[in-house]
Amino acid sequence: MLLLHRLLMMMLKLKRKSHVGKIMLECFVNVFYNGVSLPQKATTMLTKKQAQVYEYIKDFIGDKGYSPSCHDIASHLGTSSRGSVLKHVNALIKHAFITKTPHVARGIQLTPVARESHSGSIPHLGKIAAGSPLLAFDHIEQIDLNHHLSQGNKCYLLSVEGESMIGIGIQHNDLVLIRAQQTADNGQIVVALIDDYETTLKRYHLSPDDTITLSPENRHMSPLVFPVSRVKLQGVLVAHIRQYH
């Protein structure tokens, strides 16, 4: 509790200094003071196969620090049926044992009760381009919420690579806190997936002619313009974090 009190004091100081500090304080309050709705694990009945999948996911995350893919789960079950795996995964989601980030290969996360020894962590999905787009991320590691305050399971962290957003203070190697969602308002900073292949962090604008402009915050770089069909939104920037040595 002493640690949480010190973190709260730090957030209050940041709140007075910046808008980002205010957002981080709200995240802190949501996670540590408002509480989290927990599933009734003891009274939720799973089938034998669902329980097997759940234990495999839990052990996999515990051993490797990131979640298994559908292919990993299928191999463990000795099946080649992706549909069968998704059926078990969706059942675990329904019973609140796990959640899954949409359109992410390794997006499975344990819920607060299921996490146990991993409590307080959110997925770090990899690097996000702040210059030329990078390959879409598919590797996940867990980063402790005690160090990076979030709004719960709907958020994830990305490491910035490049300098296209330096105009708003987001620099190379900073961490950005992203809220997973597939829509955004004009002017918001978003994670955009281009052609189901590359991701980038840019300011979003949807035009009446059904084109999307992804603008850098760097006067030496030009905006990227795509038809709506080529862009899928992966999330919206909530805050960014810079670590100092």
DAFENGI-V198858 format. One record per backbone hydrogen bond with DSSP energy under -0.5 kcal/mol. CO is the residue of the C=O (numbers start at 1). NH is the residue of the N-H. If there is no record, write none. Layout:
# DAFENGI-V198858
CO:NH ; CO:NH
This chain:
# DAFENGI-V198858
1:5 ; 2:6 ; 3:7 ; 4:8 ; 5:9 ; 6:10 ; 7:11 ; 8:12 ; 9:13 ; 10:14 ; 11:15 ; 12:16 ; 13:17 ; 14:17 ; 14:18 ; 18:22 ; 19:23 ; 20:24 ; 21:25 ; 22:26 ; 23:27 ; 24:28 ; 25:29 ; 26:30 ; 27:31 ; 28:32 ; 29:33 ; 29:34 ; 36:38 ; 39:41 ; 40:43 ; 40:44 ; 41:44 ; 43:45 ; 44:46 ; 47:51 ; 48:52 ; 49:53 ; 50:54 ; 51:55 ; 52:56 ; 53:57 ; 54:58 ; 55:59 ; 56:60 ; 57:61 ; 58:62 ; 59:63 ; 60:64 ; 61:65 ; 65:142 ; 69:73 ; 70:74 ; 71:75 ; 72:76 ; 73:77 ; 74:78 ; 74:79 ; 80:82 ; 81:85 ; 82:86 ; 83:87 ; 84:88 ; 85:89 ; 86:90 ; 87:91 ; 88:92 ; 89:93 ; 90:94 ; 91:95 ; 92:97 ; 92:98 ; 93:96 ; 97:111 ; 99:109 ; 101:104 ; 104:107 ; 107:101 ; 109:99 ; 111:115 ; 112:116 ; 115:118 ; 116:119 ; 118:121 ; 120:145 ; 122:143 ; 123:125 ; 123:157 ; 124:141 ; 125:139 ; 126:159 ; 128:161 ; 129:201 ; 130:164 ; 134:199 ; 141:124 ; 143:122 ; 144:147 ; 144:148 ; 147:149 ; 152:155 ; 154:180 ; 156:178 ; 157:125 ; 158:176 ; 159:128 ; 160:173 ; 161:130 ; 163:166 ; 164:217 ; 165:168 ; 165:170 ; 166:169 ; 169:171 ; 171:174 ; 174:160 ; 175:241 ; 176:158 ; 176:178 ; 177:238 ; 177:239 ; 178:156 ; 178:180 ; 179:236 ; 185:188 ; 188:190 ; 188:204 ; 189:237 ; 190:192 ; 190:202 ; 191:234 ; 191:235 ; 192:194 ; 192:200 ; 193:195 ; 193:232 ; 194:197 ; 194:198 ; 197:136 ; 198:194 ; 199:129 ; 199:134 ; 200:192 ; 200:202 ; 202:190 ; 203:215 ; 204:187 ; 205:207 ; 205:213 ; 207:210 ; 210:228 ; 211:207 ; 211:213 ; 212:214 ; 212:226 ; 213:205 ; 213:215 ; 214:224 ; 215:203 ; 217:167 ; 218:221 ; 224:214 ; 226:212 ; 227:230 ; 228:231 ; 230:195 ; 232:193 ; 235:191 ; 236:179 ; 239:177 ; 241:175
